[in-house]
Amino acid sequence: MDYAPTWSTDGARIAFVSRRGGVGVFQVFAMNADGSGLTALTDPADVVNAPEWSPDGTAILHYRAPGGQEASPLDRGEGAA
């Protein structure tokens, strides 16, 4: 199941929450618009939600728990264009 999709400001990448990768928990992923370059951007130990691109497209913010909800910048990952 995928949810909370959000496009980068230039439309080249999409970030979303999914249970991919066989870990059984939700993580934030990003990939290129053509479906290539799929990259997990969060640690499977975190509960994540609501990814959002930074205005300049160089980072993805998300809310994570435990420890309450907070926004954390993330590197765009290896699949970045």
C-alpha positions in Angstrom: 0.0 0.0 0.0 1.4 3.4 -1.0 0.0 6.7 0.3 0.8 10.4 0.8 2.4 11.0 -2.6 4.1 14.4 -3.2 5.8 15.6 -6.3 9.1 17.5 -6.2 8.8 21.2 -7.2 10.3 20.4 -10.7 8.1 17.3 -11.2 11.1 15.1 -11.7 10.6 12.9 -8.5 7.9 11.7 -6.3 8.1 10.9 -2.6 5.5 8.7 -0.8 5.0 6.4 2.1 4.9 2.6 1.5 5.6 -0.8 3.0 8.0 -1.9 0.3 11.3 -3.5 0.9 10.1 -6.5 2.8 10.4 -4.8 6.2 6.7 -4.7 7.0 6.7 -1.2 8.3 5.9 2.1 6.5 8.9 4.1 5.2 9.3 7.2 3.1 10.5 6.4 -0.5 11.4 8.5 -3.4 11.8 7.7 -7.1 12.1 9.4 -10.4 8.9 10.3 -12.4 9.6 7.3 -14.8 9.6 4.8 -11.8 13.4 4.4 -11.8 15.7 5.1 -8.9 13.5 3.9 -6.1 15.2 4.7 -2.7 14.1 4.1 0.9 14.8 7.4 2.7 13.9 6.5 6.3 14.9 4.0 8.9 12.4 1.1 9.3 12.5 1.6 13.1 10.7 5.0 12.7 7.0 5.4 12.2 6.7 8.0 9.4 4.0 10.0 7.7 3.4 13.1 5.5 6.5 13.5 3.3 6.9 16.9 1.8 9.6 18.4 -0.5 11.6 21.4 0.5 11.0 24.5 -1.7 14.4 24.1 -3.4 13.8 20.3 -3.9 17.0 19.3 -2.1 15.4 17.6 0.9 12.3 15.8 2.0 10.6 16.6 5.3 8.5 14.0 7.2 7.0 13.4 10.5 8.3 10.6 12.6 7.7 8.8 15.9 8.6 7.6 18.5 9.6 10.7 20.3 6.6 12.7 19.2 6.1 14.3 15.8 8.9 16.3 14.3 10.0 17.3 10.9 13.4 16.0 9.8 15.3 16.9 6.6 16.3 13.9 4.5 18.9 13.6 1.7 17.3 12.9 -1.7 19.0 9.5 -1.8 21.0 7.7 -4.5 18.3 7.7 -7.0 18.2 11.5 -7.3 18.4 12.9 -10.8 
